[in-house]
């Protein structure tokens, strides 16, 4: 596994920005976020959506955002804006088109066919927001529906609403859905981003949720405020200790000259531990190359 592996592209911090906010779009050029989602959906008032669409497409064409992955969230299928959004954004060619409420493999295939018909360049991928009980129960089918779908984006606010669940520390009501989506992502080779944390003033709560997301296995976290970026970057990057440990494991394995099992710092090391260590080092290299 190498740092060039698409599944290892750093997505520690993925910041939503209203495409209708010119100042926010300008500020985003200086933020250390790994990726941006220029939003045409929830963050934009109905009468502002056409202008926001133009601004987002101009940003995608500009080349002004450096190595940040630049994506655009369009309005959901069935809304009055969806078709125009999809046509304009496909033509603009961002890194990805983020689509809300994707809950079936058929929906993925329809979106991909439409993107191709509208001339979306090959580099423009599909990010599917999975945010309903139906999506959780069909997540593996969704992830396997097209190679153009590369990322799941958890919509935890919508999922909580659909479940009639409460937002509580630890997210116990959502863990089943989060776990189903994670299993599906790993089974289909799809990257997966954790949902947003709503209270921008609750720093400790945000850090705790970042730690939980990292421990569960998410690749990164979607964010609603620039002040959350650096903490997410730290939380979803391998620590110095983890990198050092990974190097030690790989070196011990290589020194074992192909033995089925070696030891490192008193711990048994098998091939599966080496695979994990190599992924840690590849992710560290990918992150370091952005600095």
Secondary structure as a PSIPRED ss2 file (coil, helix, strand):
# PSIPRED VFORMAT (PSIPRED V4.0)

   1 X C   1.000  0.000  0.000
   2 X C   1.000  0.000  0.000
   3 X C   1.000  0.000  0.000
   4 X C   1.000  0.000  0.000
   5 X C   1.000  0.000  0.000
   6 X H   0.000  1.000  0.000
   7 X H   0.000  1.000  0.000
   8 X H   0.000  1.000  0.000
   9 X C   1.000  0.000  0.000
  10 X C   1.000  0.000  0.000
  11 X C   1.000  0.000  0.000
  12 X C   1.000  0.000  0.000
  13 X E   0.000  0.000  1.000
  14 X E   0.000  0.000  1.000
  15 X E   0.000  0.000  1.000
  16 X E   0.000  0.000  1.000
  17 X E   0.000  0.000  1.000
  18 X E   0.000  0.000  1.000
  19 X C   1.000  0.000  0.000
  20 X C   1.000  0.000  0.000
  21 X C   1.000  0.000  0.000
  22 X H   0.000  1.000  0.000
  23 X H   0.000  1.000  0.000
  24 X H   0.000  1.000  0.000
  25 X H   0.000  1.000  0.000
  26 X H   0.000  1.000  0.000
  27 X H   0.000  1.000  0.000
  28 X H   0.000  1.000  0.000
  29 X H   0.000  1.000  0.000
  30 X H   0.000  1.000  0.000
  31 X C   1.000  0.000  0.000
  32 X C   1.000  0.000  0.000
  33 X C   1.000  0.000  0.000
  34 X C   1.000  0.000  0.000
  35 X E   0.000  0.000  1.000
  36 X E   0.000  0.000  1.000
  37 X E   0.000  0.000  1.000
  38 X E   0.000  0.000  1.000
  39 X E   0.000  0.000  1.000
  40 X C   1.000  0.000  0.000
  41 X C   1.000  0.000  0.000
  42 X C   1.000  0.000  0.000
  43 X C   1.000  0.000  0.000
  44 X C   1.000  0.000  0.000
  45 X C   1.000  0.000  0.000
  46 X H   0.000  1.000  0.000
  47 X H   0.000  1.000  0.000
  48 X H   0.000  1.000  0.000
  49 X H   0.000  1.000  0.000
  50 X H   0.000  1.000  0.000
  51 X H   0.000  1.000  0.000
  52 X H   0.000  1.000  0.000
  53 X H   0.000  1.000  0.000
  54 X H   0.000  1.000  0.000
  55 X H   0.000  1.000  0.000
  56 X H   0.000  1.000  0.000
  57 X H   0.000  1.000  0.000
  58 X H   0.000  1.000  0.000
  59 X H   0.000  1.000  0.000
  60 X H   0.000  1.000  0.000
  61 X H   0.000  1.000  0.000
  62 X H   0.000  1.000  0.000
  63 X C   1.000  0.000  0.000
  64 X C   1.000  0.000  0.000
  65 X C   1.000  0.000  0.000
  66 X C   1.000  0.000  0.000
  67 X C   1.000  0.000  0.000
  68 X C   1.000  0.000  0.000
  69 X E   0.000  0.000  1.000
  70 X E   0.000  0.000  1.000
  71 X E   0.000  0.000  1.000
  72 X E   0.000  0.000  1.000
  73 X E   0.000  0.000  1.000
  74 X E   0.000  0.000  1.000
  75 X C   1.000  0.000  0.000
  76 X C   1.000  0.000  0.000
  77 X C   1.000  0.000  0.000
  78 X C   1.000  0.000  0.000
  79 X C   1.000  0.000  0.000
  80 X C   1.000  0.000  0.000
  81 X C   1.000  0.000  0.000
  82 X H   0.000  1.000  0.000
  83 X H   0.000  1.000  0.000
  84 X H   0.000  1.000  0.000
  85 X H   0.000  1.000  0.000
  86 X H   0.000  1.000  0.000
  87 X H   0.000  1.000  0.000
  88 X H   0.000  1.000  0.000
  89 X H   0.000  1.000  0.000
  90 X H   0.000  1.000  0.000
  91 X H   0.000  1.000  0.000
  92 X H   0.000  1.000  0.000
  93 X C   1.000  0.000  0.000
  94 X C   1.000  0.000  0.000
  95 X C   1.000  0.000  0.000
  96 X E   0.000  0.000  1.000
  97 X E   0.000  0.000  1.000
  98 X E   0.000  0.000  1.000
  99 X E   0.000  0.000  1.000
 100 X C   1.000  0.000  0.000
 101 X C   1.000  0.000  0.000
 102 X C   1.000  0.000  0.000
 103 X C   1.000  0.000  0.000
 104 X C   1.000  0.000  0.000
 105 X H   0.000  1.000  0.000
 106 X H   0.000  1.000  0.000
 107 X H   0.000  1.000  0.000
 108 X H   0.000  1.000  0.000
 109 X H   0.000  1.000  0.000
 110 X H   0.000  1.000  0.000
 111 X H   0.000  1.000  0.000
 112 X H   0.000  1.000  0.000
 113 X H   0.000  1.000  0.000
 114 X H   0.000  1.000  0.000
 115 X H   0.000  1.000  0.000
 116 X H   0.000  1.000  0.000
 117 X H   0.000  1.000  0.000
 118 X C   1.000  0.000  0.000
 119 X C   1.000  0.000  0.000
 120 X C   1.000  0.000  0.000
 121 X C   1.000  0.000  0.000
 122 X C   1.000  0.000  0.000
 123 X C   1.000  0.000  0.000
 124 X C   1.000  0.000  0.000
 125 X E   0.000  0.000  1.000
 126 X E   0.000  0.000  1.000
 127 X E   0.000  0.000  1.000
 128 X E   0.000  0.000  1.000
 129 X E   0.000  0.000  1.000
 130 X E   0.000  0.000  1.000
 131 X C   1.000  0.000  0.000
 132 X C   1.000  0.000  0.000
 133 X H   0.000  1.000  0.000
 134 X H   0.000  1.000  0.000
 135 X H   0.000  1.000  0.000
 136 X H   0.000  1.000  0.000
 137 X H   0.000  1.000  0.000
 138 X C   1.000  0.000  0.000
 139 X H   0.000  1.000  0.000
 140 X H   0.000  1.000  0.000
 141 X H   0.000  1.000  0.000
 142 X H   0.000  1.000  0.000
 143 X H   0.000  1.000  0.000
 144 X H   0.000  1.000  0.000
 145 X C   1.000  0.000  0.000
 146 X C   1.000  0.000  0.000
 147 X C   1.000  0.000  0.000
 148 X C   1.000  0.000  0.000
 149 X E   0.000  0.000  1.000
 150 X E   0.000  0.000  1.000
 151 X E   0.000  0.000  1.000
 152 X E   0.000  0.000  1.000
 153 X E   0.000  0.000  1.000
 154 X E   0.000  0.000  1.000
 155 X C   1.000  0.000  0.000
 156 X H   0.000  1.000  0.000
 157 X H   0.000  1.000  0.000
 158 X H   0.000  1.000  0.000
 159 X H   0.000  1.000  0.000
 160 X H   0.000  1.000  0.000
 161 X H   0.000  1.000  0.000
 162 X H   0.000  1.000  0.000
 163 X H   0.000  1.000  0.000
 164 X C   1.000  0.000  0.000
 165 X C   1.000  0.000  0.000
 166 X C   1.000  0.000  0.000
 167 X C   1.000  0.000  0.000
 168 X C   1.000  0.000  0.000
 169 X C   1.000  0.000  0.000
 170 X C   1.000  0.000  0.000
 171 X C   1.000  0.000  0.000
 172 X H   0.000  1.000  0.000
 173 X H   0.000  1.000  0.000
 174 X H   0.000  1.000  0.000
 175 X H   0.000  1.000  0.000
 176 X H   0.000  1.000  0.000
 177 X H   0.000  1.000  0.000
 178 X H   0.000  1.000  0.000
 179 X H   0.000  1.000  0.000
 180 X H   0.000  1.000  0.000
 181 X H   0.000  1.000  0.000
 182 X H   0.000  1.000  0.000
 183 X H   0.000  1.000  0.000
 184 X H   0.000  1.000  0.000
 185 X H   0.000  1.000  0.000
 186 X H   0.000  1.000  0.000
 187 X H   0.000  1.000  0.000
 188 X H   0.000  1.000  0.000
 189 X C   1.000  0.000  0.000
 190 X C   1.000  0.000  0.000
 191 X E   0.000  0.000  1.000
 192 X E   0.000  0.000  1.000
 193 X E   0.000  0.000  1.000
 194 X E   0.000  0.000  1.000
 195 X C   1.000  0.000  0.000
 196 X C   1.000  0.000  0.000
 197 X C   1.000  0.000  0.000
 198 X C   1.000  0.000  0.000
 199 X C   1.000  0.000  0.000
 200 X C   1.000  0.000  0.000
 201 X C   1.000  0.000  0.000
 202 X C   1.000  0.000  0.000
 203 X H   0.000  1.000  0.000
 204 X H   0.000  1.000  0.000
 205 X H   0.000  1.000  0.000
 206 X H   0.000  1.000  0.000
 207 X H   0.000  1.000  0.000
 208 X H   0.000  1.000  0.000
 209 X H   0.000  1.000  0.000
 210 X H   0.000  1.000  0.000
 211 X H   0.000  1.000  0.000
 212 X H   0.000  1.000  0.000
 213 X H   0.000  1.000  0.000
 214 X H   0.000  1.000  0.000
 215 X H   0.000  1.000  0.000
 216 X H   0.000  1.000  0.000
 217 X C   1.000  0.000  0.000
 218 X C   1.000  0.000  0.000
 219 X C   1.000  0.000  0.000
 220 X E   0.000  0.000  1.000
 221 X E   0.000  0.000  1.000
 222 X E   0.000  0.000  1.000
 223 X E   0.000  0.000  1.000
 224 X C   1.000  0.000  0.000
 225 X C   1.000  0.000  0.000
 226 X H   0.000  1.000  0.000
 227 X H   0.000  1.000  0.000
 228 X H   0.000  1.000  0.000
 229 X H   0.000  1.000  0.000
 230 X H   0.000  1.000  0.000
 231 X H   0.000  1.000  0.000
 232 X H   0.000  1.000  0.000
 233 X H   0.000  1.000  0.000
 234 X H   0.000  1.000  0.000
 235 X H   0.000  1.000  0.000
 236 X C   1.000  0.000  0.000
 237 X C   1.000  0.000  0.000
 238 X C   1.000  0.000  0.000
 239 X C   1.000  0.000  0.000
 240 X H   0.000  1.000  0.000
 241 X H   0.000  1.000  0.000
 242 X H   0.000  1.000  0.000
 243 X H   0.000  1.000  0.000
 244 X H   0.000  1.000  0.000
 245 X H   0.000  1.000  0.000
 246 X H   0.000  1.000  0.000
 247 X H   0.000  1.000  0.000
 248 X H   0.000  1.000  0.000
 249 X H   0.000  1.000  0.000
 250 X H   0.000  1.000  0.000
 251 X H   0.000  1.000  0.000
 252 X H   0.000  1.000  0.000
 253 X H   0.000  1.000  0.000
 254 X H   0.000  1.000  0.000
 255 X H   0.000  1.000  0.000
 256 X C   1.000  0.000  0.000
 257 X C   1.000  0.000  0.000
 258 X C   1.000  0.000  0.000
 259 X C   1.000  0.000  0.000
 260 X C   1.000  0.000  0.000
 261 X C   1.000  0.000  0.000
 262 X E   0.000  0.000  1.000
 263 X E   0.000  0.000  1.000
 264 X E   0.000  0.000  1.000
 265 X C   1.000  0.000  0.000
 266 X C   1.000  0.000  0.000
 267 X E   0.000  0.000  1.000
 268 X E   0.000  0.000  1.000
 269 X E   0.000  0.000  1.000
 270 X C   1.000  0.000  0.000
 271 X H   0.000  1.000  0.000
 272 X H   0.000  1.000  0.000
 273 X H   0.000  1.000  0.000
 274 X H   0.000  1.000  0.000
 275 X H   0.000  1.000  0.000
 276 X H   0.000  1.000  0.000
 277 X H   0.000  1.000  0.000
 278 X H   0.000  1.000  0.000
 279 X H   0.000  1.000  0.000
 280 X H   0.000  1.000  0.000
 281 X H   0.000  1.000  0.000
 282 X H   0.000  1.000  0.000
 283 X H   0.000  1.000  0.000
 284 X H   0.000  1.000  0.000
 285 X H   0.000  1.000  0.000
 286 X H   0.000  1.000  0.000
 287 X H   0.000  1.000  0.000
 288 X H   0.000  1.000  0.000
 289 X C   1.000  0.000  0.000
 290 X C   1.000  0.000  0.000
 291 X C   1.000  0.000  0.000
